Amino acid sequence: MTEIYQSIHKSCENYWDDAIDYFGGEYTGVLVLGLLTYLIVYVGGSSFFTLLDILSSKIPFILNFRLQPKVDRKEKWWNCFVLVITNHLYVVSFLFYGYYYILPKLPVEYYSPLPHFFKIFLQIIVYLMVEDFLFYWVHRTLHHPDIYRVVHKTHHNFKAPFAFSGNAVHPIEFIISGSCQFVGCLIWPPHVFTLYIWIVVRVWINIEDHCGYRLYISPTELLPFFGSSKFHDDHHKDFKGNYASTFTYLDRIFGTTIIYDNDKDNEKKY
């Protein structure tokens, strides 16, 4: 097993170094590769669930997995895409432009050797927990009436969310919630390779939270204390409760979990 691991690890190092060099070197290559990674996961994953929405009118079986099957979400698509494009043209572009000057000052490594896979796993768990804790309180704050109607209401216009709507938020919220994702990285600085794995994990969780489908084989459904797509979908449906982004324990501790009387599945999981 050790030889197999070392072989896989070495191959990853070679491909990683070649990719950074291909896209422009230590700083430019890292940023370009990061932006491509983000866009491929976000656009690719969201497009898959959007395709399911389109096919559901011809393949009714798909509706068995949709969380709010009676709601026509297509009427919200245009508003969603305007917000998403705006956020990505201005906010994401600005952040990546800023990172170009910030990265050289951060204590991170770019090239091989890559960290041990077990260290990567531990760091991702830490980043999930830090982000989840911060997001829970930020999210609850955004539901304060005075803040909600100015900022967070933009996102809650999508009462029946779909994958692309995960980033259909007010630009201020986009910056604040996005910043929560990198606090853990400041506490325990990662190798850039680990940072990109973290980006993939966090973007996918955001897609799954808003996809509008029950994914019974997803790790978030199978692992304890993980919120599922239903967990966040219920938040959009009721507007209050289920504030955490990843786990369920904070909502349980502070009494903000949404549990319906006839929803035995939710009672069992949460």
Disulfide bonds with the S-S distance in Angstrom:
none
